[in-house]
Amino acid sequence: MREVVIDTESTGLEPADGHRLVEIGAIELFNHVPTGQVFHTYINPERDMSAEALQVHGLTTAFLQDQPVFAEVADAFLQFLNTDGADNHAPARLVIHNAAFDLAFINHELRRAGRPILDGEHVDTLLLARQRFPGASNSLDALCRRFNVDATARIRHGALLDAELLAECYLWLMGGRQPDLALVPRVSDAVVLGVRERIIRPARPHAPSPAELAAHQAFLAKLDNPIWRS
């Protein structure tokens, strides 16, 4: 099963207020495990950065003005997701933390660029974490602490780094580094998944020997009226 973990950064909280994407990071997973294939780009939002967003990710207007606009990277992004049919694969399932936020921005940009929006299957890891840990903090930082995922490099938010951390946390949310037995190799016909084939042996004899029978009779002779002689 192919999945793509996505994270984004933006100029603010609402695309309806004119805010735009400034960074996309995506990590390919196969059977919940990273394959090493990534997509990452900074984006010129064609507007100034809000002070609040700058405190979150540190991406300045000056840095972003030299980056491509979204329309210039849209096709490469969609191809990475396999949504354009170029390689005859079905669209990958998306894995996003607080999916409503990221998808709102991504689809806003796709509409502006005249591209198809992302409306296929996705997993919201925030909802998944809330189901597993109700009442607890389920931010990405909290999940990293809970699953002992090293997030020391996360001084500020960054789309690619956050996607990498989320991919690790998602693996643990799905049950750990090997959520099922699909990745365990078949060693041989006699040893499958670490369980050896049962060898059928004949039953061992359990009849008492003459010496054991004699010892038993001698023991009974010492008892007063044993029930075995009734």
C-alpha positions as CSV (number, residue, x, y, z in Angstrom):
1,M,0.0,0.0,0.0
2,R,1.4,3.4,-1.1
3,E,0.8,6.4,1.1
4,V,2.2,10.0,1.1
5,V,2.8,11.9,4.3
6,I,2.3,15.6,3.7
7,D,3.0,18.8,5.7
8,T,2.7,22.4,4.7
9,E,3.6,25.9,5.9
10,S,1.7,29.0,5.1
11,T,1.5,32.8,5.6
12,G,-1.4,32.5,8.0
13,L,-4.3,30.4,9.2
14,E,-7.0,30.9,6.5
15,P,-6.8,30.8,2.7
16,A,-10.1,32.7,2.7
17,D,-8.3,35.6,4.3
18,G,-5.8,35.7,1.4
19,H,-3.1,33.6,3.0
20,R,-1.0,31.3,0.8
21,L,1.2,28.2,0.9
22,V,5.0,28.8,1.4
23,E,6.3,25.2,1.7
24,I,5.3,21.7,1.0
25,G,7.0,18.5,2.3
26,A,5.9,15.0,1.3
27,I,7.3,11.6,2.2
28,E,6.5,8.4,0.4
29,L,5.5,5.3,2.4
30,F,5.1,1.7,1.3
31,N,3.3,-0.5,3.9
32,H,3.7,2.4,6.4
33,V,7.5,2.5,6.0
34,P,9.4,5.4,4.3
35,T,10.9,4.5,0.9
36,G,13.3,7.4,0.7
37,Q,11.3,9.2,-2.0
38,V,10.5,12.8,-1.0
39,F,9.0,15.9,-2.5
40,H,9.9,19.3,-1.1
41,T,9.6,22.8,-2.3
42,Y,9.4,26.4,-1.0
43,I,6.8,28.6,-2.7
44,N,6.6,32.3,-3.4
45,P,3.2,33.3,-1.8
46,E,3.1,36.5,-3.8
47,R,2.3,38.4,-0.6
48,D,4.0,39.5,2.6
49,M,4.5,37.0,5.5
50,S,2.4,37.6,8.6
51,A,4.3,38.2,11.8
52,E,2.6,35.3,13.5
53,A,3.5,32.8,10.8
54,L,7.1,34.1,10.7
55,Q,7.4,33.2,14.4
56,V,6.2,29.6,13.6
57,H,8.4,28.7,10.6
58,G,10.9,31.6,10.2
59,L,10.4,31.8,6.4
60,T,10.8,35.5,5.4
61,T,9.2,37.4,2.5
62,A,12.7,38.2,1.2
63,F,13.7,34.5,1.1
64,L,10.4,33.4,-0.5
65,Q,10.3,36.0,-3.2
66,D,13.1,34.1,-5.1
67,Q,11.1,30.8,-4.9
68,P,8.7,29.4,-7.6
69,V,5.0,30.3,-7.5
70,F,2.7,27.4,-6.8
71,A,1.6,27.0,-10.4
72,E,5.2,26.3,-11.4
73,V,5.4,23.3,-9.0
74,A,1.8,22.1,-9.1
75,D,2.3,19.4,-11.8
76,A,5.4,18.0,-10.1
77,F,3.6,17.8,-6.8
78,L,0.6,16.0,-8.4
79,Q,2.8,13.6,-10.2
80,F,4.5,12.7,-6.9
81,L,1.1,11.9,-5.5
82,N,0.2,9.9,-8.7
83,T,-3.0,11.8,-9.2
84,D,-2.4,12.7,-12.9
85,G,-2.4,9.0,-14.2
86,A,1.0,9.4,-15.7
87,D,2.2,6.0,-14.4
88,N,-1.1,4.2,-14.2
89,H,-1.1,4.1,-10.4
90,A,-4.1,4.9,-8.3
91,P,-3.7,8.1,-6.2
92,A,-1.7,7.5,-3.0
93,R,-3.5,7.6,0.3
94,L,-2.6,10.9,2.0
95,V,-1.4,11.0,5.7
96,I,-1.8,14.5,7.2
97,H,-1.8,15.8,10.8
98,N,-4.9,18.1,11.1
99,A,-5.8,17.3,7.5
100,A,-8.5,20.0,7.3
101,F,-5.9,22.7,7.6
102,D,-3.4,21.4,5.0
103,L,-6.0,20.3,2.5
104,A,-7.8,23.6,2.6
105,F,-4.5,25.4,1.6
106,I,-3.4,22.8,-0.9
107,N,-6.8,22.7,-2.6
108,H,-7.1,26.5,-2.6
109,E,-3.7,26.7,-4.5
110,L,-4.8,23.9,-6.9
111,R,-7.9,25.7,-7.8
112,R,-6.0,28.9,-8.4
113,A,-3.6,27.0,-10.7
114,G,-6.5,25.3,-12.5
115,R,-5.5,21.8,-11.3
116,P,-7.7,19.0,-9.8
117,I,-8.1,19.2,-6.1
118,L,-7.2,16.4,-3.6
119,D,-10.5,14.8,-2.6
120,G,-9.4,11.1,-2.4
121,E,-8.7,8.9,0.6
122,H,-6.7,10.4,3.5
123,V,-5.8,9.6,7.1
124,D,-5.9,12.4,9.6
125,T,-3.3,11.4,12.2
126,L,-4.7,14.0,14.7
127,L,-8.0,12.3,14.7
128,L,-6.3,8.9,14.9
129,A,-4.2,10.0,17.9
130,R,-7.3,11.5,19.6
131,Q,-9.0,8.1,19.3
132,R,-6.0,6.3,20.8
133,F,-5.2,8.9,23.5
134,P,-8.4,10.7,24.4
135,G,-7.9,13.7,26.6
136,A,-4.2,13.8,26.0
137,S,-2.2,16.4,24.0
138,N,-1.8,15.0,20.5
139,S,0.2,17.7,18.8
140,L,3.1,16.5,16.6
141,D,5.5,17.4,19.4
142,A,3.4,15.5,21.9
143,L,3.4,12.4,19.7
144,C,7.1,12.6,19.2
145,R,7.6,12.6,23.0
146,R,5.1,9.8,23.4
147,F,6.7,7.5,20.9
148,N,10.3,8.6,21.7
149,V,10.8,10.0,18.2
150,D,13.8,12.3,18.1
151,A,12.5,15.8,17.4
152,T,15.5,17.8,18.7
153,A,16.1,19.3,15.2
154,R,12.6,20.8,15.3
155,I,13.5,24.3,16.6
156,R,10.8,25.7,14.2
157,H,8.2,24.2,12.0
158,G,9.4,23.0,8.6
159,A,7.3,21.1,6.1
160,L,9.8,18.4,5.2
161,L,11.1,17.8,8.7
162,D,7.6,17.7,10.1
163,A,6.5,15.2,7.4
164,E,9.5,13.0,8.4
165,L,8.6,13.2,12.1
166,L,4.9,12.5,11.3
167,A,5.9,9.5,9.2
168,E,7.7,8.1,12.3
169,C,4.8,8.8,14.6
170,Y,2.3,7.4,12.1
171,L,4.2,4.1,12.0
172,W,3.8,3.9,15.8
173,L,0.2,4.9,15.7
174,M,-0.4,2.0,13.3
175,G,1.2,-0.4,15.7
176,G,4.9,-0.1,15.6
177,R,7.8,-0.8,13.2
178,Q,6.1,-4.0,12.0
179,P,2.4,-3.5,12.3
180,D,1.7,-6.9,10.7
181,L,3.6,-9.9,9.4
182,A,3.6,-8.6,5.8
183,L,7.3,-7.7,5.8
184,V,8.7,-10.8,7.4
185,P,10.4,-13.0,4.8
186,R,9.5,-16.6,4.3
187,V,12.7,-18.4,5.4
188,S,11.9,-21.8,4.1
189,D,9.0,-24.2,3.7
190,A,9.7,-25.6,7.2
191,V,10.2,-22.2,8.9
192,V,7.5,-19.6,8.2
193,L,7.3,-16.3,10.0
194,G,9.7,-17.5,12.7
195,V,7.5,-20.5,13.7
196,R,8.9,-23.9,13.0
197,E,6.8,-26.6,11.3
198,R,5.5,-29.1,13.8
199,I,7.0,-32.5,13.6
200,I,4.6,-35.3,14.4
201,R,6.1,-37.9,16.7
202,P,4.6,-41.2,18.0
203,A,3.2,-41.2,21.5
204,R,5.5,-42.2,24.3
205,P,4.7,-45.4,26.2
206,H,3.4,-44.8,29.7
207,A,2.5,-48.3,30.9
208,P,4.1,-49.1,34.3
209,S,7.0,-51.5,34.5
210,P,6.9,-54.7,36.6
211,A,9.1,-53.0,39.2
212,E,6.8,-50.0,39.4
213,L,3.8,-52.3,39.8
214,A,5.5,-54.2,42.6
215,A,6.4,-50.9,44.4
216,H,2.8,-49.8,44.1
217,Q,1.5,-53.0,45.6
218,A,4.0,-52.7,48.4
219,F,2.8,-49.2,49.1
220,L,-0.9,-50.2,49.1
221,A,-0.1,-53.0,51.6
222,K,0.8,-50.3,54.1
223,L,-2.6,-48.6,53.9
224,D,-5.7,-49.6,55.9
225,N,-8.4,-50.7,53.5
226,P,-7.4,-48.6,50.5
227,I,-10.2,-47.8,48.1
228,W,-8.1,-49.3,45.2
229,R,-8.9,-52.8,46.7
230,S,-12.6,-52.1,47.2
